[in-house]
Structure formats: C-alpha cells, structure tokens
Amino acid sequence: MHAKNMPMNQVKRNEGVYQQGKFNVVGYTCTEKDYLAVDHDGEVPKPGDSLVFSNVGAYTIVLTHLL
C-alpha cells in the first residue's frame, strides 16, 4: 500500500451516467497490501472501463506473503 494514491485516468467504455463515490483499486494478487488506490474519490468505474496509471513502471507480484 502506498502513502498516497497514484494519479490515474479512467477510460470509459460505457454510456450513461456515472455515479460519484469512493472506491478501492486492488491488484490481482489478493494480498492485504496489494492496493493501487484506497478510498479514491471520483466516478465509480463500470465493468469494461480501464484505469490508466502513467509513469509507474511495471506492476508485478507483491511478495509480502512470502516473507
């Protein structure tokens, strides 16, 4: 988990109104620290939308569960 949420852009692939709210963005490893954003305040993504994190390098497995 990071002290700050990384800036992200939402690529919308759905029509209609988007709800405003807070949401978390989690990684694919399902470990307790694999969060990309916590309590992000903005338009809640819909299925099929993409979230783009620029200038952050490669995203890989969080190894804290192996330590």
Secondary structure, DSSP 8 states (H G I E B T S, - for coil): --SS----EEE----S---EEEEEEE-TT--TT-EEEEEEEEE---TT-EEE--S--------GGG-
